Amino acid sequence: MDVDIEEATGGDGENIEEVINAEESIDDEERVGDVKDDLVSKIKTNIEFLDQISDYRRTQLKECFNLVRRLKILIPFMDEIRGSDEFPSPECCMHFLYRLRKVILAARKLLETCNNGSKIFLALDSETIMSRFHTIYEKLNRVLVKTPFDELRVSDGVKDEVISLCKQLKRARRRTDTQDIELAVDMMVVFSKTDPRNADSAIIERLAKKLELQTMDDLKMETIAIETLIQEKGGLSIETKQHIVQLLNKFKKLQGVEATVIHYEPVINKSTSLILPHEFLCPITLEIMHDPVIIATGQTYEKESIEKWFDAGHKTCPKTGQTLDHLSLAPNFALKNIILQWCEKNNFKIPEKEMSLQPENDSEEQKDEVTLLVEALSSSQLEEQRESVKQMRLLARENPENRVLIANAGAIPLLAKLLSYPDSGIQENAVTTLLNLSIDETNKKLISNEGAIPDIIEILQNGNREARENSAAALFSLSMLDENKVTIGLSNGIPPLVELLQHGTSRGKKDALTALFNLSLNSANKGRAIDAGIVQPLLQLLKDTNLGMIDEALSILLLLVSHPEGRQAIGQLSFIETLVEFIRQGTPKNKECAASVLLELGSNNSSFILAALQFGVYEYLVEITRSGTNRAQRKANALIQLISKSEQI
């Protein structure tokens, strides 16, 4: 989750608007000098302030110090700029300083979060926090590579330092230390609803030690941090907030301290003491919805919030965690009308959405940057092409606006050509850029119209590891369009996906699995998947609980058993036993999926029902009719009726 730089402010009352206003009046030479000195002073002051912070959270300690160390390299640079009397191109220099200051403010906001934020939340969300560090590095590098050294009139020594810093930033990679991996495992255990170790005092004690939450003072400060976290606006779900508070109380129990009660719902309008009905609140932001929309699971969210969730690459429902069949949104007019009627009746005014400050010249600058990158894609210089497609990959990942900008600039045909370029790095970045661009529905059609699908499949077969995984993800994204499901199947895209499912990394398997599920919604592709040998790797996924792909594997098997060849390949005795085992003691979703598969098998061949009865399925089905999900109950009742019919026969 990227930091919203436009909303970031320093601690001395400064804000972005001052700089925007300053940029609009740089005609006067004396005024330019004042603005320049003010900008430089604020950049330097922010860096020096961050250098004074030493108490970062343990989970991000190393990355915080690395970022501050890199920022400090800029202090001599700022000193030289301040000492310069005049610039040959003041507008260019002011704009550079303005962009640099925005990144510094974003870095400050992130580092302050790592200094005083909730230790539990920072550990729980460590992957997202690490990605924010990575984003800061990318944005800082993007600013510094365009430093107007000649106009700023800095010494060669300082210039070399800045160039060296750019190289460091390019080499910066996401990194999770061994300590973090151990921490992540313990966090997963204590937050699990099914793992019997979730109340293990030894694990909780180990976590308390790692998070440095063992003393009364530590727990008191953490309580304050959590209360602040829960009250501020953001995308925390109720379930996440519950997890955080529950773990805090487990730590307090170890120390014999009374549990904390933190209220996170319902929302109360402080001015009128009105309690907003829970169904009016977006599950992501916990704020009243302006534009409610329904997603594939039937859950309702604020349109802007769920679009940001999807743009971040998620393909699941935030509330249920269920993998979505599609990412389409349907307006919830009924709920919107109910909200408006309730507000009118109770004289409640829905808070207006906050508009972020986005200077017009930033938008123009982004267009110019994209135009230059697109031109560089056609360069005869290999290094220029390589750098251009790499930068475009990062831009396409950032936000929906960039994806539209890049497509409108004519990048997609050029990227499609680069898929067959004889350079593995360019291929990887090109296919990943197209993956990022394909999040936009219009771009899906543009990419397929350029004939990119066969070349993406070629990279899936012969590219490097990351390129293969991103190719699978790109095929999943493109297959959201029904016509692309057909194209991918006819282009022989299913066999290499099955190969990745069987022999890929954990991430590769997940990318292949989601793509194969989408493709198998097409009837002809079911036969192609079966012919490609999909059944065996799916059965293997059912045995490997560590991968966490049981529900997805069962969902694909449910699609395949509707095909005669699928039933023949799947309906072996050992598989029936596995299904019954999931019906007996799987998760609620496992039971639902397994019952659905068995029902489909048994509806076409009663011998499958008889085999399941041998493994004691009847009593487990009866239990599901009492305590299963609604869908599981329906499937279980249908199976019980099927069993009754087979016994009568």
Secondary structure, 3 states (H helix, E strand, C coil): CCCCHHHCCCCCCCCHHHHHHHHCCCCCHHHHHHHHHHHHHHHHHHHHHHHCCCCCCHHHHHHHHHHHHHHHCHHHHHHHHHHCCCCCCHHHHHHHHHHHHHHHHHHHHHHHHHHHCCHHHHHHCHHHHHHHHHHHHHHHHHHHCCCCHHHHCCCHHHHHHHHHHHHHHHHCCCCCCHHHHHHHHHHHHHHCCCCHHHHCHHHHHHHHHHCCCCCHHHHHHHHHHHHHHHHCCCCCCHHHHHHHHHHHHHHHHHCCCCCCCCCCCCCEECCCCEECCHHHECCCCCCECCCEEECCCCCEEEHHHHHHHHHCCCCECCCCCCECCCCCCEECHHHHHHHHHHHHHCCCCCCCCCCCCCCHHHHHHHHHHHHHHHHHHCCCCHHHHHHHHHHHHHHHHHCHHHHHHHHHCCHHHHHHHHCCCCCHHHHHHHHHHHHHHCCCHHHHHHHHHCCHHHHHHHHHHHCCHHHHHHHHHHHHHHCCCHHHHHHHHHCCCHHHHHHHHHHCCHHHHHHHHHHHHHHCCCHHHHHHHHHCCCHHHHHHHHHCHHHCCHHHHHHHHHHHCCCHHHHHHHCCHHHHHHHHHHHHHCCHHHHHHHHHHHHHHHHHCHHHHHHHHHCCHHHHHHHHHHHCCHHHHHHHHHHHHHHHHHHHC
